Amino acid sequence: MNAIKVLPKRVYELIAAGEVVERPASVVKELVENSIDAGASQITVEIKNGGIAYIRVTDNGIGIRAGEVRTAFLSHATSKIGEDADLYSIETLGFRGEALASIAAVSKVEMMTRTRDENSGVLFKMQSGEETAFQEAGCPAGSTLIVRDLFYNTPARMKFLKKDVYEGNAVASVMEKLALSRSDIAFKFIRDGKIALQTPGDGKTESAVYAVFGSSIFSNMMKASYRIGDIAVSGFVSAPSGARMNKNLQLFFLNGRFIKNQTADQLDIKTYKGFLVPGKYPACVLYIEMPPGKVDVNVHPAKTEVRFENEKELFHAVYYAAKTANEAYAQSFTAAAPSQESDAKRASDTGDSILLPPDRENKEQKAADATSGLGDGYKAAETLTAAAYRLTPAEREPVQVTFPESGFMTDGYAGNDLSVPKGLRRMPDGSAAEGSGKPEEFIVIGEVFETYFIVQTADAVFFIDKHAAHERMIYDSIKSSSGHAPSQLLLVPVCVNLTQEEYTAAVENLALLENAGFLVEDFGPGTVIVRQAPMHTDLADIADMVVETSGYLAENKNDTVPKKLDWLYHSVACRAAVKAGSFTSEQEREQFVREVFASPSVRNCPHGRPVMFRMDRRELEKRFDRA
């Protein structure tokens, strides 16, 4: 048995570094939080190769005195707390005193810093936790910290890092959250020599939100605020029209710190009930202010997980902030008659809570004027879906269909016999015959709930779910086309704003998207443009489809190509299929049923739900005690 001993300094520093420094994004987070705590009003972050090769953080904060620089790199050295009581009222982002020591243990670090009352600064260098240089240097007031070759001395950690682009995206995501957390600080983020993010630092929350999210998302945001006791919530929530297919844009900040909390994440469940269709989620940027003594941020080294003294009170504050914003949004529609103006322009004119940056008003109106000038051509593009789905007219009379020898859709259906009855069958010459493989007579009785077709044959009644059946038809059609789904050229291309992770996933999978019927092009950081979309797709669904697909590709980047393609085919088929609750004419119903009966593969929708069920005449008679 090994003897108990104290670990060498080098070993316990590497262990501590593993808790704080997981990837380049965590390094950037810790360093920028130090800059914020130092009172900086300008912070510049630059990375190269995803932050693995190079990270630079420069600020104009208070700096560090020359005599305290070495101390700053010792474990648990900090100026933010001094005794145990301070842990119960933490007002700074950092307080554990672990970041600099942990970063220096697994990289090559260089710091230049100077306080405003000193004439010269200090250049300090460390490598693998050991000092290599300490000398006087000329530098501006504030601090600049450069981190090179992250994890160069820990190959086991290095091999778990992802590709440069993914690590860079993680850094970009951290920078977006930091920029949103402090609108009074001017942030600049430089990625491989290009400015990826820049905020004005004017103290206006809407300026930061606009800089991070862009105009298309920001224009669908509503102001929200509410106070319960000493808990105040303010910020922005999206209008129902700005809902997304995932929760990636639900961001919560507590006393200036980005947090993850399950209570706050329940925003969409009750607040938007009746406003959103299932599967859609609102975007939000909400700022929670409460006394530091009512929250514990000392839960995890990353400091994003927190515990509240009263979770219920927090939920109510967030709930009513979003609820009152939604109620104001709903009232804005009942108070005014519909207008031809764009939503964003109308909101600007009437004072509604949907926001529009003043410098964008004229551009939005010009875009609306340009669209209206397209006239009937533009309307034709919008109604292309309905035209594509309109089926060939047929006479309102019994229709004859030939069934396969094995009977209709019997395989794989235990307990529900969907075989076509062997009753009356009409031969081409009009005579009757028994057996399979001959035309079968059916009549479409009608449709109930604008969803289910009722079809009568000689001795049975079929109930067909039109959405599930059509979804299966489209899915089979895409797969049979060898991955080249039929698509339609858009008269007006659609621009889609994405998060950093979604954008990268979309750009890296353009060929995959094309196989599913999308022609997507890179349109600059965070934006793609869609020029073609799968046939039958509603134009209003295109942006949501691209967001949903990009989110899936970002979260499941390790899936095999066939699995990704199958998911895409499922998604396209579901979106393009005729919707439950939509109107279908008599001619459409008959042609639709003809195609369902003639397609043995239409047993289940791609998700596994049944397409139809059958009730024999005898079973129906039993229910009325006639048998």
N, C-alpha and C positions, 0 to 999 in steps of 0.2 A: 504493500500500500504506500502511495507517495505521501511524503510529509507535507504538512500545510506550511505555505510560505507566502510572503508578500510578493506580488507580481512586479517585475521590473517596470520602470517608468515607461519605457518604449511600448511594452505590451498593453498596459492599461490605457495609454493614450490612444492606441489603435482601437481598443474596444470601445472607448468613449466616442471616438470619431465615427464608428459604425452606427451609433444611435442618432447622431446629429447630421452627418454628411452622408447622404444616401446616393446622391447624384448631383450633377452641376446645378440643377434647379434649387436644391436645398442650400448650396453654397451661396447662390445669388440671394435667396430669401434672407439668410442670416446676415449677410453683409449689408443689404439694403435696409433691413430693420435697424441695424446699428446706426446707419446714416440718418434714418428718420429720428431715432432717439437722440442723436447728436444735434438736432435742431436744424437740419439742412433744408433749404428752400429750393435747391437744384440738385438733382441726382442723375448721373449718367452711368449706364451699364452697357458694356460692350462684351460680346462673346465671339469666339471663333471655334469652328468645328464642334458646335453644339455645347460649348463651354468646357469640353474635355481638355482642349489644348490651351485655352486662354479665357480668362475672365477678368474684367477690369470694372471696378466700382469707384466712381469719383463723386465727392460731395463737397458742399461749401459749409459744412457744419462747424462745430466748435473746435474740432481737432483734438489731438492728444498731446499733453506736455511731454517733452523729451525724456524726462525722468520717469515717466509712467509707461513708456512704450513697451519695454520688456515685460513689465508686470501684466500688461493687457493680454499677452499671449500665454500666460500661465492658466492652468485649469482652475475654474471657479473664481476667476478674478473679474470683478464687475464694479461699476460705480452706481448701479441702479438700485441695489438694496444693501442693507447693512446688518439687519437683525431679523429674527424669525417673524416678528410682527409685520414686517414689510410684505411678507408673502400673502397677506390677507387683504392687501390694498394695492395691487400692482397696477401701475398706470403706464408703464413702458412696454414696448414690444419684446424686448430682451431683458433677461434678469438672471439667467442661470450661469453665465460666465463660462460657457463651454465652446462657443462657436469658433473663436480665433484659434484656440489651442487645438481643437479637433481638425480644423481646416489645415493648419500648419503641419499636422502630423502625417497627412496623406498627400502633400503637394509641395510645390516650390512657391513660397509666398514672398512678396515684396510690398512694403508699405512706405508711403511718404506722407507725412502729416505735420501740421503746424497750427498752433493756436494763434489767435489774433493779437495777443500781447507779446508774442515772441518775434524776434527779428529774423530768425532762420528756423528751418524745419529739420526733420530727421529722416534719413533713409535707412530702413531696417529690413534685413533679409533673413529668411529661415528656409531650411530644407529638411524635410522629414523630422520636423520638430526641433531641429538644432539651429542655433544662430550661426549665420555665415557672414553677416556684415552689419555694422551699426556706425553711421557717420552723419555728420552735419550736411544738410542739403538745402538748396533754395527751392521753395515750392509755395504755392498759394495757400491761404488759410483754408483749413478743412483737411480732408484725408483722401488719399487714393490708395486702393489696395488691389494688387494684381496677383492672381492665382494662375500658375502654369502647371501643366502636366498632372492633372488630378488623378490620383490613384496610381501614379507611376511606380510607387514602391509597394503596392499591394495588388499584384496581378490577379489574385482571386476575386477582388472587388471589381477590377477593370473589366473582366470578361462578362460580368453581369450587366454592364451598361449596354444600352441599345444603340442603334445607328445614330450618327450625328444629328440627322434631321429630327428624330424623335426626341433626343435630349434637348435640342434647340427649341422644339415646340413646348416642352415642359418648362423651360426657362421663360419662354414668351408668355405662357399661361400664368406663371408666378408674377411676371411683370405687370400683366393686365390687372391682376387682383391688387397688387401694391399701388398701382396708379389710381385705381378706383377707391382705395382706402383713404387716400389723402389728396383731395383735389387742390389743396393749397400748396402742393409741391410740384414743381415742373420736372417731369420725368422724361428721359430720353433713353431709348433702347436701341442699340446698334447691333445688328446681327450679320456677321460676315461682311462688314463694310457698308451695309445698307441700314438706313433708319427704318426700323420696323414699328416703332410706337413713339409718339411724342405728345405730351399733354401740356397745356398752357400754364398750369399752376396758378390760376386766377382765383381759386377758392370757391368756384361754382361747381357744384356736383354735376350739373348737367353737362358742363364742358368736358369733364373726365369721362362721363358715360358716353358722350358722343364720340370722343376721340378713340375709345376702346371698341365700341360696338358698331360705329358707323351710322349713316343716316337712315338706312332702311329699317334697322331695328329700333333706333332711337325715336323715329317718327311714330312708332306704335306704342310708346311708353306713356304712362300716366303718373303724375305725381301722387305720392301716398304719404300720409303722416297720421300718427295717433299716439296718445299718451295715456298710460295707466299708472297712476301713482308716480313713482320715480323712474319708470321705464318709458323711454321715448323711442318711437320708431319713425323713420323718415326715409325717403328715397323714391324709387320708381318701380312700378310693376307694369307689365305689358297689358295692353288691351287684348280682349279675346282674339282679335284679328291678328295679333302678333305672337300667338302661341306657337310652340315648337314641338317637335316629336320626341324630345328628350329634356332632361333637367340640367343640361350642361351650362345654361345661362341663368341658373338660380344661384345668386351670390348673396351671402349674408356677412355683415361686418359688425363686430362688437367692440365698442370703444376704440375704433380705428384698426381692429385686428380681424383679418379674414378667419371665419370659423366654419366648422362642419358640425351641424347639430340636427338630430332627427326631429326634434320638435319644430324647428324652423322649416325643415324640409316638407312638412305636411301642408304647406301653403296652398297647393292646388286642390287638395281633396275636398275641402268644404267651401273655401272662399270662392272658387270658380264653378261651383255646382250650378248647373243650368246655363252656364256661359260657354263651356268647352265640351267638345265631343270626347268620348273616352280615347285615351292614348295620346292626348295632347297636353302640354304643360306650359304654364306661363313663364316668361322670363322675368327676372326681377333683380334689382340692386337695392337692398335694404340695409339701412344703418341703424343699429340698436345701441342706445346709450343708456347705461345704468350704473349705479355706484359700484366701484371695483370690489367692494366687500361682499357683493351679492353674487359673485361669480368666481370660480376657481379655474385659472388658466394653467396651473401647475400640474397638468394631468399627463402630458406627453412632451418629450423634448421638442417636437415639431410645433407645439403650442397652437395647433388648429382645433384640437378637441378640448372642449371646456365643459364644466358642470355648473348648473345654475341652482341657486337657492330655491327658486320657485319656477319650475318649468311651465306650470299651467298659466301663470301670469304672463310669461314671455309669449306663449302661444296666443293668448288673447290679444296682446298688443300687436303681434304680427298679423293675426287674423283680421282684426278690425281695420288696420291700416290698409290692407289689400281690399277688404270688403267695401269700405267707404269709397275707395277709388273706383271700384267696379260699379257701384251704385251711381256715382256721378257720371260715369261713362254711359250707363244705360239711360239716365235722364237726359243726357245731351241729345239722344236720338228721338225721344218723345217730345222734347221741347221745340224742335225745329223740323220743318218739312224737309224731305229729301232734296238734295241739290246736285247739280252736275259737277260741282267742284270736287276736287280730290279731298279725301278725308283729312289729310295733313293740312291743306290750305284752309278748309272749313274750320278746323280746330283753331288755327291761328287767328282767323277772323272773328270767331264767336267767343273765344276765351275758354274753350273746352280744355280738358286736362290732357289731351293728346299733344305731345310736344313737337315743336318744329324750330330748329335753330333759325334766328332772324336772318342770317346770311344765306339761308337755303330757300326762303319763301318764294323768291322769284323763279328759281330754278325748278322748284316743284310745280309751280303754275305753268311754266313753259312746257314742262314734260307733259302735263295734263292737256294743254292746248294742242301739243303735237300729236298726242294719241287721239284726241277727238277729231283731228283733221284727217285721220286715216279713213274715217267714215265706214262704209259697209265692208270694206276689205278687212278691217280690223275685227268687226263683229263676226265676219265669216270665220276668222281663225278661232274666235272664242267658241263658236258653235260647231266646230269641226268634230268634236266628240259625239254629239248627237247625230250628226250626219253619218259618221262612220259606223255608229251602232244601228242605224235605221236598216232593217232587214228587208229583203225582197218581198214585195206584197204577194199574197196568195189568196185564192178564193176561199170564202167562208163555207167550207164543206169538209166532209171527212177526208183525211190525208192518208195516203198509203206509204208505208215505210218497210223496207226489207231488214229483217233482224238476222244476226249471226246464228249459225247452226247450234251453238251451245246455249242459246237462249239469252235473254237480255240482262246483263249486269248481275250475274249470279255469283261470280267468283269473289271470295273474300267477304261475303255478307252473311254471317251466321245469325240465324234467328230472324231474318227479315228477307223473305223470298221476293226478290225483285224480278224474277223471270217473267217474260211476257206470256200471257195465257195462250194456250193452244186452242182457243175457242174459234170463233168465226174468223176466217181468213179469206180475203177476196183475191181471186186469181185475176190476171189481166183481162181474161175474157168474161169476168163477172161471176164465174162459178165459185162455189165454196170448196175449201180443201182443208184437211187437217195436216198438222206437222209444222216444222220450223223452216226458216229460210224463205218464207213467202211474205208478200206485203201484208201489213197489219193495219186495220182500220182504227183510227182514234179521232176523238173530237175534243178540242180545248173548250171546256165548259166556261172557264173564266179565271179571274185572279182575285185573291183575297189579300187584304192588308198591303196591296201593291207590292207584294213580295213572293207569294206562292201561287203557281199555276195549278189549276185542277184539270186533270186530263182523264177522260173516260175511254176505256177500250171495251171489248165485247163482254168481259166478265170481271173487270176490276177498275178501280179508280187510283190514279197516281197523283201525288202532291209533290211538286217540283220547286225547290228553292232556286229562283232565277239567278241570284247573285252567286251562290255556291257553284251552280252549273256553269255559268259564264266564266267564272274565275278559273275553273278547271279547263275549259276550252282554250282560254288564252294561254294558260300555263303550258298545256300540251303543244299549242301552236309555236310558242317560243322555243321550247326544247326541240321540236322537230325541225326547226329552221337552223339547226347546228349553231345555236348561240347568236344568231343575227336576227334579233327581234325586229319585226316591222316597225318603222318609225315614221314620224311626220315632221317636216321642216317647219319651224315656227316662224310666222310672219314677223313677230316681234320677239327677239331673243330675251331670255329671262336671266337677270343677274341675281345671284344668290350669295348672301353673306354667311360665312362660316366661322367657327372658332378655329384657332390655330391647328388643333389636332384634326378637326374635320377637314379643313382646307388641305393639309398635307396628305391625308388619306385619299381625298378625291383626286388630287393631282397625280398621285402615285398609281392610281387605278383607273386612268382614263380609258384604257383599252377594255378593261372589265366593264365599265359603264357603257361603252359603245356596244358591247355584246348584248347588253340588256335593252338597247334601243336609245340610249342617251348620247348625244354628241356634246361633250362638255369641254370647254377650253379654260385654261388658266387666265384670269383677268386681273392679276395683281394680288398682293398679299391679302389673304382672307376673303377673296372673292373669286367665284367662277361664273362663267356665262354659259347658258344652255341654249344651243341652236337647234337641236332635234330632240324629240321626246318620243317614247313608245306610242304606237297607234292606240287610239281610243282614250288616251290620258286626258283628263280635264286640265285645261291650262291653269286653273286655280290650284291644282295639286302639285304642279311641277316643282316649285320651290321646296315644299314640304318633303317631297319624295327625295330630292337631292340632299336635303339636310338629314333626313332619316337614314339614307343610304351611306352618306359620309360618316355619320355617327357610328353606324354598324361597322364600317370598314376600319374606323379608328380603334374601336374597342375590340375587334376580332381580327387584328392584323396577322395573327399567327395561324388562322384557319387556312385550309387548303383552298386552291383556286376553285375546284369543283363545288366545294361547300359554299364559298362566297357566291358563285354563280347561281346556285340553287336558291339561295336566300334572295338574291336579286330577282330571279324569275318569280318567286312567290310574291315578293313585294309589288312588282309591276302588275302581275295578274290580279292581285287583290285591289289595287288602286284603279286599274283600267276597267274592271268588270262593272256591269250595270249595277247600280246601287239599289238596295232594298228601299222601298218607299217611292221609287221613281215610276213615272207613268210609262206603260207599254201598250201599244195599239193591238187590235185583234190580229192584224197581219203579222206583227212582230212575234206575238205569242206562238202562232202556228208554226212559223218558220223556226223559231227557237226550239220548240218541242221536237220538230222534225230532226234538227241537228243533235239534240240530246239523245233521242232514241236511236239515231244512226251511229252514235259514238260509244262503243263498248267500254272505253276507258273512263267515261264520265260516271264514276261510281261515288267518288268523294271529291271534295274540294282539296286543293293542295295542303290545307291545314288538317285534313282528316275528317272534317265534318261531312255527314251524309248529304247527298245531292237531292234525294227523293225518298219517299216511302210509298208502299203500295197497300191498298186495302181491297181484298177480294169482295166480290158481290155477296158471297155467302157470309162473310164476316160482317158486312154492313147489315144484312138481313137479320143476323143474330142480335145485333144491337137493338133492333126494333121488334124483337121476338117474332119474326116472320119465318125463321128457319125451322 
